[in-house]
Amino acid sequence: MTKPNFSKMSRQELRGYVLAHREDDEAIEALIKRRNPNNPTYPFPQTNEDLRQMEEILKKKLGSSGEAV
């Protein structure tokens, strides 16, 4: 069986392929490398203040108090 050309597939087609072929690590990797263009991007923290702000963002996203488990 020949593998499809993942680079020519739309994101939706590739997602469908991955759902149907969950054991195909190459397809999963190709899907992961394609980020959703609508997702926000955050710069890498450069200062302690940046790091604090990133921690707050992650706490809100994860819905946790930020305490270690």
N, C-alpha and C positions, 0 to 999 in steps of 0.2 A: 504494500500500500504506500503510495507516495503522499507526502504531507503537502497540504495546501501552502501557498505563498502567503504567509501571515502579513507581510508588508502591503499586500494588495487588498487585504480584507478591511472592511470598515470596522470601527471599534465594536459596533453591535454584532457584526458577523463573527468577529474573533471571540467576543464574549460568549456567543451561542456555541461556537466550536469548543471552547474551554469547558462549558457546562456539559456538553455531550462527551467530551474526551478528557475527563478530569485527571487522567494519568499522564497526559502529555505535558511534561515539564517545559518543553520548548515553547509550546503555545501559552502556557501560564506565564512564563517569563516575558514573552512578547506582549501580553496583555498588561502586565505590571509596568512595563517600560512606557506604555502609552498612558499618560496621565489624562485625566479629564480636564479639558481646557477651561471649564467653568469653576474648577476648584480654586480657592484663594491660595496665593503663595505667601510665604513668610520668609523674610531674610534671616540668615544665620545670625544668632546673637553675637554682637561684637563687644558689648560692655556688660557690666553687672546689671544695669538697669534693663538692657535688652533681654538678658536672661530672665530677670524677674517677670517682665511682660510676657515672655514666651511661656513661663511656668503658669501664669494666670490664664493664658489662652488654652493651654493643655488641660488645666483643671476644669475649665468651663466645658471643653469638648468632651472630656471623659466623665464629667459629672461627679467628680470626687473631691474630697477635702484636701487632697494632695499629700495625705499622710502615707508613710511607707507601710506596707502590709507585711 
